[in-house]
């Protein structure tokens, strides 16, 4: 009798563990940020074809130019430019592009631009 109860109990515990695991497979693993998707949502909004601010895709510049851009000009220029959300949210009117793109996001975008620059092995526009 005792061993049957033990088997049932073990089965129940295992089933619960499997269910919990299946529900959240990578719950505690941080997902790597998708630079391409972030470029689309954070940069392309202002730098699409015919954009007033100029069209920029990773292959607009070479790797060295991107590296240089992200070390200085990015913050200088975009610290003066109102964030896209400001247009329809008056309470965010003071926010600049540099306020709404966090460090990890910017790093993922930087990597995407450098990895797919005009002189990279896989030059890319952004979809
Ligand atoms: C809210 C609009 C907006 C967003 C979002 C935005 N930019 Fe810009 N960007 C601008 C404006 C405005 C300029 C200045 C254009 C000019 O000087 O004529 C600019 C300039 C640039 C330049 C040229 C800088 C130079 O030194 O001449 C590059 C490259 C650039 N942006 C890349 C990006 C990247 C990469 C992102 C995303 C991380 C981004 N931008 C996000 C508006 C934006």
Backbone and ligand atoms as CSV (ligand in chain L), in Angstrom:
chain,resi,resn,atom,element,x,y,z
A,1,UNK,N,N,0.835,-1.206,0.000
A,1,UNK,CA,C,0.000,0.000,0.000
A,1,UNK,C,C,0.870,1.257,0.000
A,2,UNK,N,N,1.855,1.241,0.895
A,2,UNK,CA,C,2.694,2.433,0.979
A,2,UNK,C,C,3.421,2.734,-0.322
A,3,UNK,N,N,3.857,1.662,-0.988
A,3,UNK,CA,C,4.616,1.917,-2.209
A,3,UNK,C,C,3.716,2.451,-3.331
A,4,UNK,N,N,2.446,2.014,-3.350
A,4,UNK,CA,C,1.536,2.544,-4.369
A,4,UNK,C,C,1.306,4.040,-4.140
A,5,UNK,N,N,1.107,4.374,-2.860
A,5,UNK,CA,C,0.905,5.800,-2.560
A,5,UNK,C,C,2.125,6.614,-2.974
A,6,UNK,N,N,3.252,6.005,-2.738
A,6,UNK,CA,C,4.478,6.725,-3.088
A,6,UNK,C,C,4.581,6.924,-4.612
A,7,UNK,N,N,4.217,5.867,-5.354
A,7,UNK,CA,C,4.275,5.982,-6.827
A,7,UNK,C,C,3.293,7.048,-7.316
A,8,UNK,N,N,2.067,7.008,-6.735
A,8,UNK,CA,C,1.066,7.997,-7.155
A,8,UNK,C,C,1.558,9.407,-6.840
A,9,UNK,N,N,2.093,9.534,-5.641
A,9,UNK,CA,C,2.576,10.848,-5.232
A,9,UNK,C,C,3.692,11.338,-6.162
A,10,UNK,N,N,4.608,10.439,-6.459
A,10,UNK,CA,C,5.708,10.804,-7.353
A,10,UNK,C,C,5.176,11.230,-8.715
A,11,UNK,N,N,4.187,10.474,-9.226
A,11,UNK,CA,C,3.609,10.790,-10.528
A,11,UNK,C,C,2.964,12.175,-10.504
A,12,UNK,N,N,2.258,12.460,-9.426
A,12,UNK,CA,C,1.582,13.764,-9.326
A,12,UNK,C,C,2.619,14.892,-9.299
A,13,UNK,N,N,3.663,14.699,-8.511
A,13,UNK,CA,C,4.692,15.729,-8.406
A,13,UNK,C,C,5.372,15.941,-9.763
A,14,UNK,N,N,5.660,14.822,-10.452
A,14,UNK,CA,C,6.307,14.933,-11.766
A,14,UNK,C,C,5.409,15.666,-12.756
A,15,UNK,N,N,4.129,15.312,-12.759
A,15,UNK,CA,C,3.198,15.926,-13.696
A,15,UNK,C,C,3.133,17.433,-13.445
A,16,UNK,N,N,3.109,17.799,-12.172
A,16,UNK,CA,C,3.045,19.223,-11.831
A,16,UNK,C,C,4.307,19.930,-12.307
A,17,UNK,N,N,5.448,19.270,-12.112
A,17,UNK,CA,C,6.714,19.873,-12.522
A,17,UNK,C,C,6.753,20.045,-14.036
A,18,UNK,N,N,6.303,19.019,-14.760
A,18,UNK,CA,C,6.295,19.093,-16.224
A,18,UNK,C,C,5.370,20.214,-16.680
A,19,UNK,N,N,4.193,20.313,-16.050
A,19,UNK,CA,C,3.233,21.339,-16.439
A,19,UNK,C,C,3.829,22.729,-16.216
A,20,UNK,N,N,4.476,22.902,-15.078
A,20,UNK,CA,C,5.053,24.211,-14.771
A,20,UNK,C,C,6.150,24.545,-15.769
A,21,UNK,N,N,6.939,23.541,-16.108
A,21,UNK,CA,C,8.052,23.745,-17.025
A,21,UNK,C,C,7.545,24.069,-18.429
A,22,UNK,N,N,6.495,23.333,-18.847
A,22,UNK,CA,C,5.960,23.531,-20.183
A,22,UNK,C,C,5.341,24.919,-20.327
A,23,UNK,N,N,4.753,25.406,-19.241
A,23,UNK,CA,C,4.092,26.700,-19.313
A,23,UNK,C,C,5.102,27.838,-19.539
A,24,UNK,N,N,6.257,27.723,-18.882
A,24,UNK,CA,C,7.255,28.778,-19.026
A,24,UNK,C,C,8.612,28.172,-19.325
A,25,UNK,N,N,8.819,27.783,-20.575
A,25,UNK,CA,C,10.045,27.068,-20.909
A,25,UNK,C,C,11.317,27.846,-20.606
A,26,UNK,N,N,11.365,29.140,-20.969
A,26,UNK,CA,C,12.600,29.898,-20.763
A,26,UNK,C,C,12.380,31.056,-19.814
A,27,UNK,N,N,11.486,30.815,-18.854
A,27,UNK,CA,C,11.072,31.933,-18.009
A,27,UNK,C,C,12.232,32.693,-17.377
A,28,UNK,N,N,13.266,31.988,-16.922
A,28,UNK,CA,C,14.323,32.757,-16.259
A,28,UNK,C,C,15.525,33.050,-17.142
A,29,UNK,N,N,15.463,32.624,-18.406
A,29,UNK,CA,C,16.560,32.975,-19.304
A,29,UNK,C,C,16.250,34.299,-19.985
A,30,UNK,N,N,17.107,35.307,-19.863
A,30,UNK,CA,C,16.810,36.546,-20.582
A,30,UNK,C,C,16.951,36.297,-22.086
A,31,UNK,N,N,15.981,36.741,-22.842
A,31,UNK,CA,C,16.047,36.545,-24.296
A,31,UNK,C,C,16.994,37.579,-24.887
A,32,UNK,N,N,17.847,37.175,-25.866
A,32,UNK,CA,C,18.694,38.182,-26.483
A,32,UNK,C,C,17.793,39.166,-27.244
A,33,UNK,N,N,18.131,40.436,-27.199
A,33,UNK,CA,C,17.300,41.422,-27.878
A,33,UNK,C,C,17.490,41.314,-29.384
A,34,UNK,N,N,16.406,41.508,-30.122
A,34,UNK,CA,C,16.418,41.396,-31.570
A,34,UNK,C,C,16.702,42.774,-32.184
A,35,UNK,N,N,17.976,42.996,-32.546
A,35,UNK,CA,C,18.387,44.299,-33.063
A,35,UNK,C,C,17.626,44.726,-34.296
A,36,UNK,N,N,17.305,43.768,-35.154
A,36,UNK,CA,C,16.588,44.102,-36.384
A,36,UNK,C,C,15.188,44.625,-36.076
A,37,UNK,N,N,14.490,43.905,-35.199
A,37,UNK,CA,C,13.134,44.328,-34.827
A,37,UNK,C,C,13.188,45.683,-34.119
A,38,UNK,N,N,14.206,45.864,-33.271
A,38,UNK,CA,C,14.320,47.125,-32.533
A,38,UNK,C,C,14.686,48.284,-33.451
A,39,UNK,N,N,15.494,48.017,-34.466
A,39,UNK,CA,C,15.818,49.066,-35.434
A,39,UNK,C,C,14.524,49.537,-36.101
A,40,UNK,N,N,13.674,48.569,-36.443
A,40,UNK,CA,C,12.406,48.924,-37.098
A,40,UNK,C,C,11.539,49.807,-36.213
A,41,UNK,N,N,11.396,49.403,-34.950
A,41,UNK,CA,C,10.485,50.147,-34.083
A,41,UNK,C,C,11.109,51.431,-33.538
A,42,UNK,N,N,12.448,51.445,-33.355
A,42,UNK,CA,C,13.055,52.602,-32.700
A,42,UNK,C,C,13.707,53.590,-33.655
A,43,UNK,N,N,14.080,53.150,-34.840
A,43,UNK,CA,C,14.825,54.036,-35.750
A,43,UNK,C,C,14.077,54.274,-37.057
A,44,UNK,N,N,13.534,53.192,-37.600
A,44,UNK,CA,C,12.916,53.296,-38.920
A,44,UNK,C,C,11.715,54.239,-38.915
A,45,UNK,N,N,11.079,54.389,-37.763
A,45,UNK,CA,C,9.948,55.322,-37.670
A,45,UNK,C,C,10.334,56.701,-38.196
A,46,UNK,N,N,11.565,57.093,-37.995
A,46,UNK,CA,C,12.009,58.417,-38.437
A,46,UNK,C,C,12.952,58.359,-39.635
A,47,UNK,N,N,13.418,57.176,-39.973
A,47,UNK,CA,C,14.429,57.086,-41.031
A,47,UNK,C,C,14.035,56.149,-42.158
A,48,UNK,N,N,12.754,56.094,-42.447
A,48,UNK,CA,C,12.253,55.271,-43.547
A,48,UNK,C,C,12.532,55.995,-44.876
A,49,UNK,N,N,12.238,55.318,-45.973
A,49,UNK,CA,C,12.383,55.945,-47.287
A,49,UNK,C,C,11.650,57.288,-47.283
A,50,UNK,N,N,12.255,58.281,-47.854
A,50,UNK,CA,C,11.666,59.619,-47.959
A,50,UNK,C,C,11.463,60.336,-46.625
A,51,UNK,N,N,12.021,59.820,-45.548
A,51,UNK,CA,C,11.871,60.492,-44.252
A,51,UNK,C,C,12.602,61.830,-44.276
A,52,UNK,N,N,12.025,62.809,-43.601
A,52,UNK,CA,C,12.641,64.131,-43.555
A,52,UNK,C,C,14.029,64.064,-42.918
A,53,UNK,N,N,14.203,63.171,-41.935
A,53,UNK,CA,C,15.483,63.066,-41.238
A,53,UNK,C,C,16.510,62.248,-42.023
A,54,UNK,N,N,16.141,61.816,-43.224
A,54,UNK,CA,C,17.059,61.026,-44.046
A,54,UNK,C,C,16.808,59.544,-43.883
A,55,UNK,N,N,16.952,58.786,-44.979
A,55,UNK,CA,C,16.742,57.342,-44.873
A,55,UNK,C,C,18.007,56.681,-44.353
A,56,UNK,N,N,17.877,55.904,-43.291
A,56,UNK,CA,C,19.015,55.136,-42.785
A,56,UNK,C,C,18.619,53.686,-42.603
A,57,UNK,N,N,19.426,52.810,-43.189
A,57,UNK,CA,C,19.308,51.372,-42.933
A,57,UNK,C,C,20.731,50.966,-42.571
A,58,UNK,N,N,20.947,49.764,-42.049
A,58,UNK,CA,C,22.332,49.389,-41.706
A,58,UNK,C,C,23.303,49.598,-42.864
A,59,UNK,N,N,22.874,49.306,-44.116
A,59,UNK,CA,C,23.826,49.410,-45.218
A,59,UNK,C,C,23.981,50.827,-45.784
A,60,UNK,N,N,23.403,51.816,-45.116
A,60,UNK,CA,C,23.633,53.209,-45.518
A,60,UNK,C,C,25.077,53.598,-45.198
A,61,UNK,N,N,25.602,53.031,-44.113
A,61,UNK,CA,C,26.943,53.395,-43.656
A,61,UNK,C,C,27.852,52.164,-43.610
A,62,UNK,N,N,29.164,52.419,-43.512
A,62,UNK,CA,C,30.089,51.307,-43.323
A,62,UNK,C,C,30.293,51.104,-41.816
A,63,UNK,N,N,30.873,49.969,-41.454
A,63,UNK,CA,C,31.014,49.607,-40.038
A,63,UNK,C,C,31.656,50.708,-39.202
A,64,UNK,N,N,32.748,51.280,-39.739
A,64,UNK,CA,C,33.469,52.306,-38.989
A,64,UNK,C,C,32.572,53.525,-38.735
A,65,UNK,N,N,31.762,53.871,-39.724
A,65,UNK,CA,C,30.867,55.030,-39.560
A,65,UNK,C,C,29.804,54.758,-38.504
A,66,UNK,N,N,29.276,53.530,-38.461
A,66,UNK,CA,C,28.291,53.200,-37.424
A,66,UNK,C,C,28.925,53.251,-36.043
A,67,UNK,N,N,30.141,52.641,-35.928
A,67,UNK,CA,C,30.819,52.639,-34.633
A,67,UNK,C,C,30.993,54.071,-34.143
A,68,UNK,N,N,31.413,54.937,-35.062
A,68,UNK,CA,C,31.648,56.322,-34.692
A,68,UNK,C,C,30.337,57.011,-34.325
A,69,UNK,N,N,29.312,56.758,-35.102
A,69,UNK,CA,C,27.998,57.373,-34.849
A,69,UNK,C,C,27.500,57.048,-33.444
A,70,UNK,N,N,27.616,55.783,-33.049
A,70,UNK,CA,C,27.071,55.391,-31.738
A,70,UNK,C,C,27.933,55.858,-30.565
A,71,UNK,N,N,29.185,56.251,-30.833
A,71,UNK,CA,C,29.999,56.731,-29.721
A,71,UNK,C,C,29.755,58.210,-29.399
A,72,UNK,N,N,29.124,58.957,-30.293
A,72,UNK,CA,C,28.945,60.379,-30.007
A,72,UNK,C,C,27.758,61.019,-30.693
A,73,UNK,N,N,27.810,61.090,-32.026
A,73,UNK,CA,C,26.759,61.800,-32.769
A,73,UNK,C,C,25.339,61.306,-32.456
A,74,UNK,N,N,25.190,60.022,-32.191
A,74,UNK,CA,C,23.834,59.518,-31.891
A,74,UNK,C,C,23.221,60.319,-30.747
A,75,UNK,N,N,23.928,60.377,-29.620
A,75,UNK,CA,C,23.392,61.056,-28.439
A,75,UNK,C,C,23.278,62.559,-28.668
A,76,UNK,N,N,24.281,63.125,-29.339
A,76,UNK,CA,C,24.243,64.570,-29.600
A,76,UNK,C,C,23.021,64.952,-30.408
A,77,UNK,N,N,22.813,64.235,-31.513
A,77,UNK,CA,C,21.695,64.561,-32.409
A,77,UNK,C,C,20.360,64.176,-31.771
A,78,UNK,N,N,20.251,62.960,-31.275
A,78,UNK,CA,C,18.949,62.449,-30.830
A,78,UNK,C,C,18.552,62.899,-29.426
A,79,UNK,N,N,19.496,63.542,-28.733
A,79,UNK,CA,C,19.165,64.147,-27.454
A,79,UNK,C,C,18.386,65.445,-27.666
A,80,UNK,N,N,18.329,65.898,-28.917
A,80,UNK,CA,C,17.612,67.133,-29.263
A,80,UNK,C,C,16.290,66.836,-29.984
A,81,UNK,N,N,16.110,65.573,-30.384
A,81,UNK,CA,C,14.944,65.232,-31.205
A,81,UNK,C,C,13.837,64.649,-30.333
A,82,UNK,N,N,12.633,65.183,-30.455
A,82,UNK,CA,C,11.510,64.678,-29.666
A,82,UNK,C,C,11.201,63.223,-30.022
A,83,UNK,N,N,10.912,62.411,-29.005
A,83,UNK,CA,C,10.565,60.997,-29.228
A,83,UNK,C,C,9.265,60.899,-30.020
A,84,UNK,N,N,9.124,59.857,-30.852
A,84,UNK,CA,C,7.918,59.725,-31.677
A,84,UNK,C,C,6.627,59.714,-30.854
A,85,UNK,N,N,6.657,59.129,-29.667
A,85,UNK,CA,C,5.444,59.025,-28.856
A,85,UNK,C,C,4.927,60.391,-28.420
A,86,UNK,N,N,5.822,61.386,-28.399
A,86,UNK,CA,C,5.440,62.702,-27.891
A,86,UNK,C,C,4.282,63.335,-28.666
A,87,UNK,N,N,4.167,62.976,-29.927
A,87,UNK,CA,C,3.142,63.593,-30.764
A,87,UNK,C,C,1.719,63.382,-30.239
A,88,UNK,N,N,1.402,62.155,-29.814
A,88,UNK,CA,C,0.033,61.925,-29.349
A,88,UNK,C,C,-0.098,61.819,-27.828
A,89,UNK,N,N,1.019,61.982,-27.114
A,89,UNK,CA,C,0.930,61.954,-25.649
A,89,UNK,C,C,1.555,63.221,-25.083
A,90,UNK,N,N,0.732,64.255,-24.863
A,90,UNK,CA,C,1.260,65.546,-24.418
A,90,UNK,C,C,2.129,65.441,-23.161
A,91,UNK,N,N,1.799,64.472,-22.276
A,91,UNK,CA,C,2.583,64.359,-21.042
A,91,UNK,C,C,4.003,63.862,-21.319
A,92,UNK,N,N,4.227,63.375,-22.546
A,92,UNK,CA,C,5.581,62.913,-22.887
A,92,UNK,C,C,6.289,63.901,-23.808
A,93,UNK,N,N,5.727,65.083,-23.935
A,93,UNK,CA,C,6.243,66.064,-24.889
A,93,UNK,C,C,7.720,66.389,-24.678
A,94,UNK,N,N,8.174,66.305,-23.425
A,94,UNK,CA,C,9.559,66.675,-23.152
A,94,UNK,C,C,10.543,65.549,-23.466
A,95,UNK,N,N,10.021,64.338,-23.712
A,95,UNK,CA,C,10.923,63.200,-23.930
A,95,UNK,C,C,11.636,63.271,-25.281
A,96,UNK,N,N,12.921,63.002,-25.223
A,96,UNK,CA,C,13.719,62.953,-26.447
A,96,UNK,C,C,13.949,61.495,-26.833
A,97,UNK,N,N,14.430,61.304,-28.055
A,97,UNK,CA,C,14.700,59.937,-28.528
A,97,UNK,C,C,15.620,59.204,-27.550
A,98,UNK,N,N,16.640,59.905,-27.070
A,98,UNK,CA,C,17.597,59.270,-26.157
A,98,UNK,C,C,16.968,58.885,-24.810
A,99,UNK,N,N,15.824,59.477,-24.464
A,99,UNK,CA,C,15.157,59.136,-23.195
A,99,UNK,C,C,14.357,57.849,-23.317
A,100,UNK,N,N,13.912,57.527,-24.523
A,100,UNK,CA,C,13.019,56.375,-24.661
A,100,UNK,C,C,13.715,55.109,-25.164
A,101,UNK,N,N,14.967,55.233,-25.597
A,101,UNK,CA,C,15.703,54.033,-26.030
A,101,UNK,C,C,16.716,53.695,-24.940
A,102,UNK,N,N,16.503,52.566,-24.244
A,102,UNK,CA,C,17.423,52.254,-23.147
A,102,UNK,C,C,18.742,51.677,-23.665
A,103,UNK,N,N,19.686,51.532,-22.738
A,103,UNK,CA,C,21.048,51.142,-23.109
A,103,UNK,C,C,21.119,49.788,-23.814
A,104,UNK,N,N,20.368,48.813,-23.277
A,104,UNK,CA,C,20.406,47.461,-23.860
A,104,UNK,C,C,19.824,47.462,-25.270
A,105,UNK,N,N,18.764,48.238,-25.448
A,105,UNK,CA,C,18.134,48.337,-26.762
A,105,UNK,C,C,19.099,48.980,-27.754
A,106,UNK,N,N,19.743,50.060,-27.312
A,106,UNK,CA,C,20.671,50.761,-28.190
A,106,UNK,C,C,21.843,49.865,-28.575
A,107,UNK,N,N,22.325,49.070,-27.619
A,107,UNK,CA,C,23.435,48.160,-27.899
A,107,UNK,C,C,23.024,47.107,-28.942
A,108,UNK,N,N,21.806,46.595,-28.830
A,108,UNK,CA,C,21.320,45.604,-29.796
A,108,UNK,C,C,21.205,46.236,-31.185
A,109,UNK,N,N,20.758,47.488,-31.231
A,109,UNK,CA,C,20.622,48.190,-32.516
A,109,UNK,C,C,22.006,48.475,-33.100
A,110,UNK,N,N,22.930,48.895,-32.222
A,110,UNK,CA,C,24.304,49.172,-32.683
A,110,UNK,C,C,24.910,47.932,-33.335
A,111,UNK,N,N,24.724,46.791,-32.656
A,111,UNK,CA,C,25.279,45.544,-33.158
A,111,UNK,C,C,24.641,45.174,-34.506
A,112,UNK,N,N,23.342,45.355,-34.610
A,112,UNK,CA,C,22.651,45.042,-35.858
A,112,UNK,C,C,23.183,45.921,-36.998
A,113,UNK,N,N,23.365,47.215,-36.726
A,113,UNK,CA,C,23.856,48.136,-37.757
A,113,UNK,C,C,25.280,47.773,-38.193
A,114,UNK,N,N,26.147,47.496,-37.216
A,114,UNK,CA,C,27.539,47.168,-37.540
A,114,UNK,C,C,27.609,45.827,-38.289
A,115,UNK,N,N,26.867,44.830,-37.788
A,115,UNK,CA,C,26.906,43.501,-38.406
A,115,UNK,C,C,26.373,43.496,-39.837
A,116,UNK,N,N,25.537,44.480,-40.173
A,116,UNK,CA,C,24.914,44.488,-41.501
A,116,UNK,C,C,25.193,45.772,-42.272
A,117,UNK,N,N,26.320,46.415,-41.926
A,117,UNK,CA,C,26.740,47.646,-42.606
A,117,UNK,C,C,27.112,47.340,-44.060
A,118,UNK,N,N,27.293,48.412,-44.845
A,118,UNK,CA,C,27.575,48.263,-46.275
A,118,UNK,C,C,28.804,47.392,-46.536
A,119,UNK,N,N,29.819,47.472,-45.672
A,119,UNK,CA,C,31.039,46.691,-45.892
A,119,UNK,C,C,31.082,45.413,-45.051
A,120,UNK,N,N,29.933,45.005,-44.507
A,120,UNK,CA,C,29.884,43.758,-43.725
A,120,UNK,C,C,29.688,42.586,-44.682
A,121,UNK,N,N,29.711,41.380,-44.128
A,121,UNK,CA,C,29.488,40.212,-44.986
A,121,UNK,C,C,28.035,40.079,-45.400
A,122,UNK,N,N,27.156,40.635,-44.592
A,122,UNK,CA,C,25.730,40.546,-44.904
A,122,UNK,C,C,25.053,41.906,-44.839
A,123,UNK,N,N,25.325,42.771,-45.824
A,123,UNK,CA,C,24.692,44.091,-45.806
A,123,UNK,C,C,23.170,43.926,-45.837
A,124,UNK,N,N,22.500,44.778,-45.099
A,124,UNK,CA,C,21.054,44.608,-44.985
A,124,UNK,C,C,20.341,45.940,-44.937
A,125,UNK,N,N,19.196,45.987,-45.577
A,125,UNK,CA,C,18.276,47.073,-45.302
A,125,UNK,C,C,17.433,46.500,-44.186
A,126,UNK,N,N,16.433,47.172,-43.793
A,126,UNK,CA,C,15.701,46.644,-42.640
A,126,UNK,C,C,14.287,46.272,-43.011
A,127,UNK,N,N,14.136,45.354,-43.921
A,127,UNK,CA,C,12.814,44.853,-44.279
A,127,UNK,C,C,12.028,45.877,-45.045
L,1,LIG,C1,C,11.979,60.867,-33.605
L,1,LIG,C2,C,12.712,60.691,-34.815
L,1,LIG,C3,C,14.029,59.932,-34.814
L,1,LIG,C4,C,14.302,58.679,-34.298
L,1,LIG,C5,C,13.364,57.771,-33.521
L,1,LIG,C6,C,15.660,58.375,-34.677
L,1,LIG,N1,N,16.203,59.417,-35.384
L,1,LIG,FE1,FE,18.008,59.445,-36.258
L,1,LIG,N2,N,17.751,61.397,-36.750
L,1,LIG,C7,C,16.577,62.114,-36.549
L,1,LIG,C8,C,16.811,63.500,-36.930
L,1,LIG,C9,C,15.778,64.628,-36.883
L,1,LIG,C10,C,18.150,63.574,-37.375
L,1,LIG,C11,C,18.901,64.796,-37.876
L,1,LIG,C12,C,18.681,64.934,-39.345
L,1,LIG,C13,C,19.408,66.116,-39.905
L,1,LIG,O1,O,20.377,66.558,-39.301
L,1,LIG,O2,O,19.008,66.546,-40.977
L,1,LIG,C14,C,18.699,62.218,-37.267
L,1,LIG,C15,C,19.980,61.864,-37.654
L,1,LIG,C16,C,20.446,60.567,-37.741
L,1,LIG,C17,C,21.691,60.148,-38.352
L,1,LIG,C18,C,22.705,61.078,-39.018
L,1,LIG,C19,C,23.560,61.657,-37.930
L,1,LIG,C20,C,24.606,62.581,-38.460
L,1,LIG,O3,O,25.619,62.712,-37.774
L,1,LIG,O4,O,24.425,63.189,-39.514
L,1,LIG,C21,C,21.776,58.788,-38.205
L,1,LIG,C22,C,22.895,57.882,-38.688
L,1,LIG,C23,C,20.602,58.376,-37.465
L,1,LIG,N3,N,19.810,59.461,-37.215
L,1,LIG,C24,C,20.357,57.072,-37.064
L,1,LIG,C25,C,19.341,56.718,-36.176
L,1,LIG,C26,C,19.255,55.450,-35.513
L,1,LIG,C27,C,20.236,54.303,-35.677
L,1,LIG,C28,C,18.135,55.489,-34.735
L,1,LIG,C29,C,17.606,54.438,-33.796
L,1,LIG,C30,C,18.465,54.076,-32.687
L,1,LIG,C31,C,17.518,56.796,-34.937
L,1,LIG,N4,N,18.301,57.519,-35.793
L,1,LIG,C32,C,16.325,57.202,-34.348
L,1,LIG,C33,C,15.398,61.628,-36.081
L,1,LIG,C34,C,15.235,60.385,-35.468
